[in-house]
């Protein structure tokens, strides 16, 4: 692991760690809480949401550090933009799901996850070792939607 990779990881990790108590405080203050009111819930007591926001903020801090401290080869910034747009859209879906009473319906989340995946593909982010390209795009699509929907 290079020194740069370690520093980028630490910025992401520490950014999330710093944001976590702030997000927890805001979740409690604004009652953005998950209550174990169904048999599906695995926790036994009320739990603050917004942990995903803290993780996303750390992730973005790491990406911005990497962007501002390196010289990217031509064409790579498009991929970085795609990762930022796609991950921000996924984070926004999670935030809306946390804030809306009862959460989003599964079909709404599914459609929004599909849209977020299209962002990645639009920015040429796909599995690179599979040929032909259309097959790589299809497998990327199902992989990303499958991971984000579960």
C-alpha positions as CSV (number, residue, x, y, z in Angstrom):
1,X,0.0,0.0,0.0
2,X,1.4,3.4,-0.9
3,X,1.7,6.3,1.4
4,X,-0.9,8.2,-0.7
5,X,-3.4,5.4,-0.5
6,X,-2.9,5.2,3.3
7,X,-3.4,8.9,3.7
8,X,-6.5,8.9,1.5
9,X,-8.0,6.0,3.5
10,X,-7.2,7.8,6.8
11,X,-8.9,11.0,5.6
12,X,-12.0,9.0,4.6
13,X,-12.0,7.0,7.9
14,X,-11.3,10.0,10.1
15,X,-13.8,12.1,8.2
16,X,-16.5,9.5,8.8
17,X,-15.5,9.1,12.5
18,X,-15.7,12.9,13.0
19,X,-19.0,13.2,11.2
20,X,-20.6,10.2,13.0
21,X,-21.4,11.9,16.4
22,X,-22.6,15.0,14.6
23,X,-25.0,12.9,12.4
24,X,-26.1,11.0,15.5
25,X,-26.8,14.2,17.4
26,X,-28.8,15.6,14.4
27,X,-30.8,12.3,14.0
28,X,-31.8,12.4,17.7
29,X,-32.6,16.2,17.6
30,X,-34.8,15.9,14.5
31,X,-36.2,12.4,15.5
32,X,-34.8,10.6,12.5
33,X,-34.9,7.3,14.3
34,X,-35.5,3.7,13.5
35,X,-37.9,2.1,15.9
36,X,-38.1,-1.7,16.2
37,X,-41.8,-1.8,15.6
38,X,-41.9,-4.9,13.3
39,X,-40.6,-8.4,13.5
40,X,-38.2,-7.6,10.6
41,X,-36.1,-5.2,12.7
42,X,-32.9,-6.8,14.2
43,X,-32.3,-4.2,16.9
44,X,-34.3,-4.1,20.1
45,X,-34.1,-0.3,20.9
46,X,-34.7,2.9,19.0
47,X,-31.6,3.6,16.8
48,X,-30.6,6.9,15.2
49,X,-30.4,7.0,11.4
50,X,-27.9,9.1,9.4
51,X,-24.8,6.9,9.9
52,X,-24.7,6.5,6.1
53,X,-24.5,10.3,5.8
54,X,-21.4,10.3,8.0
55,X,-19.8,7.5,5.9
56,X,-20.6,9.3,2.7
57,X,-19.1,12.5,3.9
58,X,-15.9,10.7,4.8
59,X,-15.9,9.0,1.4
60,X,-16.3,12.3,-0.4
61,X,-13.5,13.9,1.7
62,X,-11.2,11.1,0.7
63,X,-12.1,11.4,-3.0
64,X,-11.7,15.2,-3.0
65,X,-8.3,14.8,-1.3
66,X,-7.3,12.4,-4.0
67,X,-8.5,14.7,-6.7
68,X,-6.9,17.8,-5.4
69,X,-3.5,16.3,-4.6
70,X,-2.8,14.2,-7.8
71,X,-2.5,14.7,-11.5
72,X,-5.0,12.4,-13.2
73,X,-4.3,11.0,-16.7
74,X,-6.6,12.3,-19.4
75,X,-10.1,10.7,-19.1
76,X,-9.9,9.6,-15.5
77,X,-11.7,12.6,-14.1
78,X,-14.8,11.5,-16.0
79,X,-14.8,8.3,-14.0
80,X,-14.2,10.2,-10.7
81,X,-17.1,12.4,-11.5
82,X,-19.2,9.4,-12.2
83,X,-18.3,7.8,-8.8
84,X,-19.1,11.0,-7.0
85,X,-22.4,11.5,-8.8
86,X,-23.4,7.9,-8.4
87,X,-22.4,7.5,-4.8
88,X,-24.1,10.9,-3.9
89,X,-27.3,9.8,-5.6
90,X,-27.2,6.5,-3.6
91,X,-26.5,8.4,-0.4
92,X,-29.5,10.7,-1.2
93,X,-31.7,7.7,-1.7
94,X,-30.7,6.4,1.7
95,X,-31.2,9.8,3.4
96,X,-34.7,10.2,1.9
97,X,-35.5,6.6,2.9
98,X,-34.4,7.5,6.5
99,X,-36.3,10.8,6.7
100,X,-39.6,9.7,5.0
101,X,-41.9,8.2,7.7
102,X,-42.1,4.5,7.0
103,X,-39.3,4.8,4.4
104,X,-39.6,4.5,0.7
105,X,-41.5,1.7,-0.9
106,X,-39.2,-1.1,-2.1
107,X,-40.2,-0.4,-5.7
108,X,-39.3,3.3,-5.4
109,X,-35.8,2.4,-4.0
110,X,-35.4,-0.2,-6.8
111,X,-36.1,2.4,-9.5
112,X,-33.8,5.0,-7.9
113,X,-31.0,2.4,-7.6
114,X,-31.4,1.7,-11.3
115,X,-31.1,5.4,-12.1
116,X,-28.0,5.6,-9.9
117,X,-26.5,2.7,-11.8
118,X,-27.2,4.4,-15.1
119,X,-25.1,7.4,-13.8
120,X,-22.1,5.0,-13.4
121,X,-22.6,3.5,-16.8
122,X,-23.1,6.9,-18.4
123,X,-19.7,7.9,-16.9
124,X,-18.1,4.8,-18.4
125,X,-17.7,2.9,-15.1
126,X,-18.1,-0.8,-15.8
127,X,-16.3,-4.1,-15.3
128,X,-13.3,-3.9,-17.6
129,X,-12.1,-7.5,-17.8
130,X,-15.3,-8.9,-19.5
131,X,-15.7,-8.7,-23.3
132,X,-17.7,-7.8,-25.3
133,X,-18.4,-4.3,-23.8
134,X,-22.2,-4.7,-23.9
135,X,-21.9,-7.8,-21.7
136,X,-19.6,-5.9,-19.3
137,X,-22.2,-3.1,-19.1
138,X,-25.0,-5.7,-18.4
139,X,-23.0,-7.5,-15.7
140,X,-22.0,-4.2,-14.1
141,X,-25.6,-3.0,-14.1
142,X,-26.9,-6.2,-12.4
143,X,-24.0,-6.2,-9.9
144,X,-24.4,-2.6,-8.8
145,X,-28.2,-2.8,-8.6
146,X,-27.9,-6.1,-6.7
147,X,-25.5,-4.8,-4.2
148,X,-27.3,-1.5,-3.6
149,X,-30.7,-3.1,-3.4
150,X,-29.8,-5.7,-0.8
